[in-house]
Amino acid sequence: MSVGTVKEVQRRVHMTLQVNGEEIDVSFAPYKTLLEVLREDLGLTGTKHGCELGECGACAVLIDGEPLLSCLTLAVECAGRAIETIEGLAQGTQLHPLQEAFADLGGSQCGYCTPGAVMTAKALLDKEPSPTPQRIKEAMSGNICRCTGYQQIVESVERAAGCCRNAEREAT
């Protein structure tokens, strides 16, 4: 072989990821972000490419219950961790209260930022079932939306919080 014609063999990582409660075997290049693996290798396109710089929040997913930016997280860092995406929220045809509230109250207009916003809101409600509007704004501050003006997002999270609290009361 002459110089310049050496073909590099690309190494692949083989691992099992726990995504939306299911263990999935996947093989990917070690430099891929979780965002790329979710979308390109697993076909979970609900998580959106936004800025790919960690500034917009469109790619937020839950990792071990914490909202993290999948564009800044290497997939290899996710071994043994629970990953939850927007596709994992609905139970069959039953939408999660956050999904219903965002749809009903206009918390999403173009919808591009919505998956990241919903996942960030879910993390908040899982920890704080009764957040104040100010606390919602703080928790959602990393999610940029160009369409709603944010008030509808806050109202959607407030409504979902009430629905979740009511569902817990009925279950006990």
Helices and strands as residue ranges (DSSP letters): E 13-19, E 22-28, H 34-36, I 37-41, E 60-63, E 66-69, G 75-78, E 82-84, G 86-88, H 97-105, H 114-127, H 133-139, H 151-171
